[in-house]
Amino acid sequence: FAAAELHDRLGDFDRAFGHARAANALSGRVYDPAAAEAQVEGLIAAAKALPGAAPPEPEAPGGPPRPLFVVGMPRSGTSLMERVLAAHPAVEGVGEHRALEPLVHALPAPDPQASGPAAAHTDAQTDALSRAGRAYRASLPAAVAGAVWAVDKTPLNLLHLPWAARMLPDSRFLWLRRDPRDTGLSCFFQSFAEGHGFAFDLGHCGHFQGLVARLHRAWGEDLGTRLATVDYEDLVTEFGATARRALGHLGLGWDDGLRRFHEGGPAATATASHHQIRRPLFTGSIGRWRHYAHHLGPLTAALAEARPRLPAPRPAA
């Protein structure tokens, strides 16, 4: 992977792709498209059985920060979005916090054979969700004390947003999107430490992006105005307007510190993008896929099959 990145920077794109292909072939990671489809459909069905989201508690001055979950495909701009928002004095970033998923998995599953009043089962679900929400807040680092918002940018929290919304009624959500060709290529060039089985095969990258788009639509219906969407390309080409929209989603006004986001202190940035978010905005990653177009047949074929689920392509720059 290091050799692939080096040759990419040198503009030797064919050699870069050869190194990336060889590295991915050695990964041993497994992705089962049928199992992934079943998981996503199961999540959507399970979310429909959740109790309605509780109204947020009235905000108390000096109270705990409200959670903001920044999600999206890996390599879609979640790290950049977190870094930008964390440059605001009311926001603290916690990086890829990874507390939500185990809490969701620990929730008791509804028992279809349970007897007794339906309201009692709903109350039990609501109580379990509330306990999980308290556990999530307790897991946040001490550094968030005094902030209005705490930003968790674990990308694949996107699987669990309806549960997060009910665990944490005052939470909000930002979904990052990026051209799926650039996203797929960037995943293919990245050495993920664990999981992300889809990332090691271009066809699987395209397939998984179709499932992510399916969840985006489903969760948008569930969460309504609590979920906002930001396109990576807008963030880097129309920074001021896009950052203001993201801040508006949090009820915050502009702060000039956002323009110096890359100068910030040592935030929790142990992510695949750690070196990129410490430099000023650049647009060089937009359309990067064109350098590799003749290698991307499996990705483009999978994206074509997933096209009904994906957002409309952006016009060429």
N, C-alpha and C positions, 0 to 999 in steps of 0.2 A: 504493500500500500504506500509506503514511503517513496519507493521508486516511481510509482504511478503519479504521485503528487509532484515529485521533482520534474519529471518529464512533461507533465501538464504545464507547469510554470515556465518551462523552457520552450513551450510551443511545439513539442514533438508529440503530437496527439496520438498517432498510431502506436508509438512505443508506450505511451502512458496507458492507453487502453489495454495493451497486451499485458502489462504488469498488473493492472486492476483485475483483468479476467483470470490471470493465474492465481492471484491472491484469493479471490473469491472461490475458486475451485478447491482451494486447500482448506476452506473454512469449516467444512463439515456441518454447517447449519442446515436445518430442515425447515421447509415451509410446505404445508399441505393446503392447497387452495380450497378444496372442499371443506376441510375442517375449519378454515378461516371463515368461509361463507356461513357455515353453521353457527360459529361463535357469534358473528355479527347479528344474524337473524335471531339467535337466542337472546342476545342483549336487548334488541329492540322489543321483543316480546316480553321480556322480564321487566323492562322499564315501564311498559304499559300497565303492569300490575302494581306499580308503586303507588302509595298514597299521594295525594296532591301536595305540592310544595307549600310549606308554612310561610306566612308573611314574615318578612325580616323584622327582627327586634328593633325598636327605636334606638338610634345611635346615641351613645352616651359619651360625652367628652372624656378623653383619656381611657376609653375602653379598648378592648383588644382590636387588632387590625382586622379588616374585612379581607377574606381570601379572594384573590383573582387567579383563576387558572388560565394560563396561556398554553394552548394546545395546537396540534396540527401534525402533519407528517414530519418525521425527523428530516432535518435539513431544509425546512420551509421558512425559517426566520424566527423561530420561537426565542432563541437566545438573544438575537438582536432586539426583538420587541421587549423582552424583559429588561435588557440593559438600558434601553431608552427610557422606559417607564421608571426604572429605579433611579434615574438621574433627577427625578422630581423629589422635592423634600418630603412629600407625604407618602412616598412609596419605598418599600424595602423589598429587594429580591431575595428569594431563598433558593434559586437555582432549581435543579431537578430534585425535588424534595422526596419523592417516592414514598410518601406516607399514605396516599389516598388508596392505591390499589389493594394493599393488604387489609385495610379497614373495610373496603367494599366486599372483599372476598370472605371476610369474617362475619358478615351480616347473615342472620338466619334466613334461609330461603322460605318463601311462603309455602305452607302445607295445604295442597288442594284437598286433602282428606280431613282437614280440621273441622271440628263441629263447634257449634256455639255461634253467638251473634257475629255478623261480619264486622261490626264496629269494633268489637274486642280485638279481632285480628289486625285491623287497621291501626288501632291504638298501639298494639305490640310492635308492629312494624315502625311506627312513628317514634316510639321510645328507643328502639334499637338504632334508628338513624340518628336520633339526637345524641345518643351516647357516642356513636362513631364520630359525630361532628365535634363533640367536646374533646375526644381523643386526638382528632386531627389538630385542633387548636393547641392542645398541650404539646404536640410534637414539634411545633414551630420553634426555631431558634430564638434565644433571648434577644438577638439583634433586632427583631421586628418590633420590640416594645417601643411605643411612641409613634409608630407609623399608622397611617390611616388604612393603607392597603399593604398586604403581603402577597407577593407574586410568586406562584409556583409554576414553573415552566416545563414540567415533565410532559413531553409531547404526547405520549400515548395515554395520558389521562383522558384523552378524547373518548376512550372506551367507556368511561364511567361518569360522564357529566350529569345524567339525571340523578344518580345517587348522591353526587357531590352537592347538587342543588338542594336536595332534601336534607342532607346532613348539615348543611351550612346555608341557612335561608338568606343570609346577607351576602352570599358570594356572587361573583360575576365571572364571565367567561369571554375570552378572546380566542378566536380560531384563526390561525395563520394559514394562508394558502400561497402556493407558488406554482409557476408553470410546471405541470407534471413531468415534462421531459427533463427539465433542469433538476427537479427533485429526484427523479429516478436515477439520473446519472450521478448526482451528488451522493446519494445513498450507496450506489455501486462502488464509488471510489473511497468510501469511508470504512475504516476498520472498527466496527462496533464491538465493544467489550463483551456484550452478552445480548441474548435475545435477537430481535430484529431479523428473524430468519428470512423474511421476504427480501432483505436488502442485498443478498448475495447472488441473485439471479435477476436479470433485467425483466424477464417476463413476469416474475413474481412481484417485482417492484410495481409494474403497471397494474397487475391484478389487485394488489393491496390498496393502491390508491383509489381504485374504484370502490372498494369497501369503505374506505375512509370518507369518500364523498357521500356514500349511502348513509353513514352515521351523521354526517354534517346536516343532511336534510332532516333526518329523523329527530335529532336532538334540537334542531332549530324549531321544529314544531312543538317540542316539549318545553323548551326553555323560553321561547318568545324573545322579548327584548333584553333578557339577561345575557343573551349570547350575541356578540358582535363579531364580524368577520373583517380581517385585514389582509390585503394582498401584499406579499413581499415586494413586488415590483413597485407598488404605490409607496411603500415605506421608504424605499431608497431613491425614488425619483421625485416624489412629492412629499418630502419629509415633514415639513411644517404642517400642512393640511392633514396628513394622515395621522401624525402624532396628536394633533388637536382632537381629531375624532376619537382616538383611543382614550385620551384623557377625559373627553366628554362622557364616554361610557362609564367612567368612574366618578363623575361629578366633580372633576378637577379642572382647573384652569391652566393655562400655559405657564411654564417657567423656563427662563432662558438657559438654565442648566441642562436642558435636554439636548441642546446643540453641542454640548461638550460631553455627551454620554460616554465616549470612548476614553475620557480622561479619568473616569471614576475609580474608586478604590477597589480593593480585591473582593469583588462580589463572588458569590458561589457559582463559578463558571467552569466546573469540571464537565464540559460538554464537548461534542464533536466540533463546535464552532468557537472554541475558547480563544483562538488566535485571531479570528476575524472580527470579533466584537470589541477588540481593543484597538481598532484603528478607525479613522473617519469613514463615513459612508462611501461606498463605491458601487458602481453599477456593472462592473465587469463580469459578475456572475449571471447577469440576465442574458439569456440566449446562449449560454455556454454549450448547450447540447449540440449546437450547430457544428462545432468542431469535431463532433463524434457521430454525426448523423448516419454515416454509412455503416456504423457498428451497432446501431440501436434498433435493428429490426425487431427483436423480441419485445422490446419496450414499447415501440410504436404499435405493434400488433395487439399487445395486451391493452394499451390505452384505447385503441380503436374499439375493441370489444367492450371496454368499460365506458365508452363515450357517453351513453345515455345518463350515466350517473355523475359524470364530471361536469364542472362549470364550463361555459362556453370559452373557447380559446381567446386569449387576448390578441388584439391586432398586432401585427409585426411592427417593431419599432422602426 
